[in-house]
Amino acid sequence: MDEKKTETANTPRQEGKAPEILRILLRILTLILTILLVLGGVLLVLNRDQLNLDSIKRYLTYRALERSDEGQGVEFPIANEDGTVFAALGDSMLACSSNRILLYSDSGNTYVDLETSISQPVVTTAGNFALVYDAGGSQLYLFSGRQMVFQYATQGDYALISAQVNSNGWLAVVEQSSGYKGSVTVYNAGHQPVVTENISSSFVMDAAVSPDNRQLAVLTVGQEELSFAATLTMYNVSDGESTVSAVVSDTPALEMRWDDSGIWLQEQSGLRLVSPDCQVVGQWEDESLYLRGYSLQGSGFAVEYFSRSRAGSVGQVVVVDDQGNVTGTLDVGEEVLSITAAGRYIALLTNSRLAIYTSDLTEYAAVENNNGILRALARADGTAVLVMEETANVFLP
């Protein structure tokens, strides 16, 4: 009887050991998890510029692309004649020369190889679209993804003055027209003409369709009281009726672009941002500097590169937001080969190095220019297409 009592008395103690061990293990696992979370948080803070959604997207998109230790993809041969214009289109590169348009993949596969005749190629991009046209000529080509989706040629001897595409694939095409100083036609995403505006009062320089496809902005130039005047006129795409018109500048615009921030007008000494009701809502200029390069492709900002002397290469990069405020400056002490923007990134290429910056000019990634890079094309995911004399590749931060 005593032995049975002893066995019964010891049983609860043995059964109670298991929950206690589990509680100890749980505390240890919780402590380890807490340490990992703290270390992960510190890592994210220290590398917050590199570890973002773009870095995840790059990993998923380019994980199969072979690359060097410096983050450059394998070089592939390209056709690079004198006067060839390059542009980044999604995860591809467009190259347009006087007699050929090529669309390459990041690994060098040729998606498009089109023979053409273009005297002065101009390439503009928006979203997943790239528009190629012959300024002063007759040919126009629209690309989307990995293929050409639309081709247009003017009639008779009438030349193309300008053309733009918005992020939805709508076009604004400006061309010469008999009896007028310019004719603007809007084409929808199905590449059908929607409305045509024939302008007789002043010369048409450029035109663009709004991001929502509802409005057409037409930029004309003329004189007002013996002074130069750049006038912006808005039209309804639905019925072609003019809604508002105003003089927005006394300086010619080098380029016009309409995005979600408004209408950007790049000028020789700076830029202006105009609202859809033709009001100048942002402006920055410095007439003491000489414009060397610029890009209006950034998301909510423009990037300008100026030198301090007419022949000098020492200059300054300036980032201007959609209110006309300077959000970043960077002094450059050597020749800038190219400067481009896309999304929140800026690619600045000099003779010695390529640097990728965020929109506030914080350096994001860099690589030495040891391979004779001539041009760097920024892309919205933080990568850049690098163009050499006979080859190209991709820089992957």
C-alpha positions in Angstrom: 0.0 0.0 0.0 2.8 2.4 0.8 4.5 1.8 -2.6 1.3 2.5 -4.4 0.9 5.8 -2.5 4.4 6.8 -3.4 3.8 6.1 -7.1 0.6 8.1 -7.1 2.2 11.0 -5.3 5.1 11.3 -7.9 2.8 11.2 -11.0 1.6 14.8 -10.8 5.2 16.1 -10.5 6.3 14.2 -13.7 3.3 15.4 -15.7 3.9 19.0 -14.6 7.4 19.1 -16.1 6.1 19.1 -19.7 4.1 22.4 -19.6 7.0 24.1 -17.8 9.5 23.0 -20.5 7.1 24.3 -23.2 6.8 27.6 -21.4 10.6 28.0 -21.3 11.0 27.1 -25.0 8.2 29.6 -25.9 10.1 32.3 -24.0 13.3 31.5 -25.8 11.6 31.5 -29.2 9.9 34.8 -28.4 13.2 36.3 -27.4 14.9 35.1 -30.6 12.0 36.4 -32.7 12.2 39.8 -30.9 15.9 40.0 -31.6 15.4 39.2 -35.2 12.7 41.8 -35.6 14.9 44.4 -33.9 17.8 43.5 -36.1 15.6 43.5 -39.2 14.2 47.0 -38.2 17.7 48.3 -37.8 18.7 46.9 -41.2 15.7 48.4 -42.9 16.5 51.8 -41.4 20.1 51.7 -42.4 19.2 50.6 -45.9 15.8 52.2 -46.4 16.9 53.8 -49.7 17.9 50.4 -51.2 15.4 48.0 -49.5 12.1 49.2 -51.0 9.4 47.9 -53.3 11.5 48.7 -56.3 14.3 46.4 -55.0 11.8 43.6 -54.6 10.4 44.3 -58.1 14.0 44.2 -59.5 14.7 40.9 -57.8 11.5 39.3 -59.3 12.0 40.8 -62.7 15.8 40.4 -63.3 16.6 37.3 -61.1 17.3 35.2 -64.3 19.4 37.9 -65.9 23.1 37.2 -65.7 25.1 40.0 -64.2 28.6 41.0 -63.0 29.8 41.8 -59.5 29.2 45.5 -60.3 25.5 44.8 -61.0 25.8 45.1 -64.8 24.0 42.7 -67.1 25.8 40.9 -70.0 26.7 43.3 -72.8 24.9 42.6 -76.1 25.6 44.1 -79.6 23.5 47.0 -80.9 23.3 49.1 -84.0 24.6 52.5 -83.1 25.0 54.8 -86.1 25.6 58.5 -85.9 22.4 60.3 -84.8 20.8 57.2 -83.3 18.2 58.1 -80.6 17.7 55.7 -77.6 14.9 55.4 -75.1 13.9 53.0 -72.4 10.6 51.3 -72.8 9.5 49.1 -69.9 12.1 46.4 -69.7 13.3 47.0 -73.2 15.5 49.5 -75.1 14.4 51.4 -78.3 17.1 52.5 -80.8 16.0 54.7 -83.7 18.4 55.7 -86.5 17.8 57.3 -89.9 17.0 54.0 -91.5 16.1 51.5 -88.8 14.1 51.1 -85.6 15.2 48.3 -83.2 13.6 47.2 -79.9 15.9 45.1 -77.7 15.3 43.0 -74.6 17.7 43.4 -71.6 19.5 40.3 -72.8 19.9 41.4 -76.4 17.0 39.7 -78.1 15.5 41.7 -80.9 11.7 42.2 -80.6 11.4 44.7 -83.5 13.6 45.3 -86.5 11.9 47.8 -88.7 13.4 49.4 -91.8 12.4 53.0 -92.2 13.5 56.4 -93.5 13.7 59.1 -90.8 15.8 62.2 -91.2 15.4 63.7 -87.7 14.1 61.0 -85.3 12.4 62.1 -82.1 11.3 59.6 -79.4 8.9 60.3 -76.6 7.7 57.9 -74.0 4.8 57.6 -71.5 3.9 54.6 -69.4 4.2 51.5 -71.6 4.2 53.5 -74.9 7.0 54.9 -77.0 6.3 57.2 -79.9 8.8 57.7 -82.8 8.3 60.4 -85.4 10.3 62.2 -88.0 10.4 65.9 -87.2 9.9 67.8 -90.4 9.2 64.5 -92.2 6.2 62.3 -92.7 6.6 59.0 -90.7 5.3 58.2 -87.2 5.4 54.9 -85.3 3.8 53.9 -82.0 5.2 51.0 -79.8 3.7 49.3 -76.9 5.3 46.5 -74.9 7.4 44.6 -77.4 5.7 45.5 -80.7 4.8 48.3 -83.0 1.0 48.9 -82.7 0.4 51.9 -85.0 2.0 53.5 -88.0 1.0 56.8 -89.7 2.3 58.9 -92.6 1.2 62.4 -93.5 -0.4 63.1 -96.9 1.3 65.0 -99.7 4.2 67.3 -98.7 2.8 68.2 -95.3 5.3 67.5 -92.5 5.0 66.5 -88.9 5.7 69.3 -86.5 5.5 67.3 -83.3 3.7 64.3 -81.7 3.1 63.1 -78.2 1.6 60.0 -76.5 0.0 59.9 -73.0 0.2 56.9 -70.6 -3.1 55.5 -72.1 -1.8 55.4 -75.6 -3.7 58.5 -76.9 -1.9 60.6 -79.4 -1.7 64.3 -80.2 -0.2 64.7 -83.7 0.7 68.2 -85.0 1.3 68.6 -88.8 1.3 71.2 -91.5 -2.0 71.8 -93.2 -3.1 73.8 -96.2 -4.4 77.3 -95.3 -3.6 76.9 -91.6 -0.6 77.4 -89.3 -0.9 73.9 -87.9 -3.4 71.1 -87.6 -3.7 68.9 -84.4 -5.4 65.5 -84.5 -6.2 63.4 -81.4 -6.1 59.6 -81.9 -7.6 57.3 -79.2 -6.2 54.1 -77.8 -7.7 52.3 -80.8 -5.6 54.5 -83.1 -8.7 56.2 -84.5 -8.9 60.0 -85.1 -11.3 61.6 -82.5 -11.0 65.3 -83.2 -9.0 67.7 -85.4 -8.2 71.3 -84.6 -7.1 73.5 -87.5 -5.2 76.6 -86.1 -4.9 79.7 -88.2 -4.2 82.5 -85.6 -0.6 81.5 -84.7 2.0 78.8 -85.3 1.4 75.5 -83.5 4.5 74.3 -81.7 3.3 71.3 -79.7 0.2 69.5 -78.3 -0.7 66.9 -75.7 -3.7 64.9 -74.5 -4.5 65.0 -70.8 -3.8 61.9 -68.6 -7.6 61.3 -68.4 -8.0 61.7 -72.3 -10.6 64.4 -71.9 -8.6 67.5 -72.8 -6.3 68.6 -75.5 -3.6 71.3 -74.8 -2.2 73.2 -77.9 0.9 75.4 -77.5 1.2 78.2 -80.1 3.7 81.0 -80.6 3.2 84.5 -81.9 3.5 88.1 -80.9 1.6 90.2 -78.5 2.3 93.9 -78.4 5.6 93.4 -80.3 6.7 90.8 -77.7 7.1 87.0 -78.1 4.1 85.1 -76.6 3.6 81.4 -76.0 -0.1 80.7 -75.7 -1.7 77.6 -74.3 -5.3 76.8 -75.4 -7.4 74.0 -74.0 -10.0 72.0 -76.0 -12.6 69.4 -75.1 -11.7 66.1 -76.8 -15.3 65.1 -76.9 -16.6 68.0 -79.0 -13.5 70.0 -80.0 -14.7 73.2 -78.2 -12.2 75.6 -76.8 -12.5 76.1 -73.1 -9.7 78.4 -72.0 -6.7 80.2 -73.5 -3.9 82.3 -72.0 -0.4 83.5 -72.6 1.8 81.4 -70.3 5.3 82.5 -71.3 7.4 85.1 -73.2 10.0 82.5 -73.9 9.9 79.6 -76.5 9.4 76.2 -75.0 12.0 73.5 -75.9 9.6 70.7 -74.8 6.1 70.3 -73.5 4.8 67.4 -71.4 1.5 66.7 -69.7 1.4 64.3 -66.7 -0.5 64.0 -63.5 1.3 67.1 -62.1 0.2 69.3 -64.9 1.7 70.7 -68.1 5.5 71.1 -68.0 7.2 73.7 -70.3 10.9 73.4 -70.6 12.6 76.6 -71.5 16.2 77.7 -72.1 16.7 79.2 -68.7 14.3 77.1 -66.6 10.8 75.7 -66.6 7.2 76.4 -65.9 4.3 74.2 -64.7 0.9 75.1 -66.0 -2.5 73.9 -64.7 -5.3 72.6 -67.0 -7.0 76.1 -66.7 -3.9 77.7 -68.2 -2.5 79.2 -64.9 1.2 79.1 -64.2 1.3 77.3 -60.8 5.1 76.7 -60.6 8.2 78.3 -62.1 11.9 78.2 -61.7 14.6 79.9 -63.8 18.1 81.3 -63.6 19.1 83.3 -66.6 22.8 83.4 -65.5 23.2 79.7 -66.2 23.4 77.8 -69.5 21.2 74.8 -70.1 23.1 71.6 -70.9 20.5 68.9 -70.3 17.2 68.1 -68.7 14.5 65.5 -68.2 10.8 65.9 -67.7 10.2 62.2 -67.2 10.4 62.2 -63.4 7.3 61.5 -61.3 6.3 64.9 -59.9 9.7 66.6 -60.6 11.9 67.8 -63.4 15.7 67.6 -63.4 17.9 70.3 -65.0 21.6 70.5 -65.7 23.2 73.9 -66.2 26.8 75.1 -66.6 28.0 78.4 -65.2 29.8 79.4 -68.5 28.9 79.0 -72.1 31.7 76.7 -72.9 32.4 75.2 -69.5 31.6 71.7 -68.2 31.5 72.6 -64.5 27.9 73.0 -63.6 25.0 72.1 -61.3 22.1 69.7 -61.3 18.9 71.1 -60.0 15.7 69.2 -59.2 12.5 71.2 -59.3 9.1 69.9 -58.0 5.6 70.5 -59.4 5.3 73.8 -57.4 8.5 75.3 -58.8 10.5 74.6 -55.6 14.1 73.4 -55.7 14.2 70.1 -53.8 17.8 69.3 -54.5 21.1 70.6 -56.0 24.3 68.9 -56.9 27.5 70.5 -58.1 29.2 68.6 -60.9 32.9 69.1 -61.7 33.2 67.2 -64.9 31.5 66.7 -68.2 28.0 65.3 -68.0 27.4 62.8 -70.8 23.7 62.3 -70.1 21.0 63.0 -67.5 17.7 61.2 -67.5 14.8 60.6 -65.1 12.1 58.0 -64.6 9.7 57.4 -61.7 11.6 58.6 -58.6 15.1 58.1 -60.0 17.7 60.1 -61.8 20.6 58.6 -63.8 23.6 61.0 -64.1 26.4 59.8 -66.3 29.8 61.5 -66.4 33.1 60.5 -67.9 34.2 58.8 -64.7 31.0 57.2 -63.2 27.3 56.5 -63.4 25.3 57.4 -60.4 21.6 56.7 -59.7 19.9 59.3 -57.4 16.5 59.5 -55.9 14.5 62.6 -56.6 16.1 64.6 -53.8 19.5 63.8 -55.2 20.4 61.3 -52.5 22.8 58.8 -54.1 21.1 55.4 -54.5 23.7 53.4 -56.4 26.8 54.0 -58.5 29.3 52.3 -60.8 32.6 53.4 -62.4 32.5 54.3 -66.1 35.2 51.9 -67.1 33.5 50.5 -70.2 33.0 53.6 -72.3 29.4 54.2 -71.4 28.0 57.0 -73.6 24.5 57.3 -72.4 22.4 56.0 -69.4 18.6 55.7 -69.6 16.9 55.8 -66.2 14.0 53.4 -65.7 11.2 53.7 -63.1 12.3 50.6 -61.1 15.8 52.1 -60.4 17.7 50.3 -63.1 19.3 52.0 -66.1 20.1 50.9 -69.6 23.7 51.7 -70.5 24.7 52.4 -74.1 28.2 52.0 -75.3 29.6 52.5 -78.8 28.7 49.0 -80.1 27.0 47.3 -77.1 24.5 47.9 -74.4 23.6 46.4 -71.0 21.6 47.0 -67.9 22.8 48.4 -64.6 21.0 46.7 -61.7 21.5 48.3 -58.2 
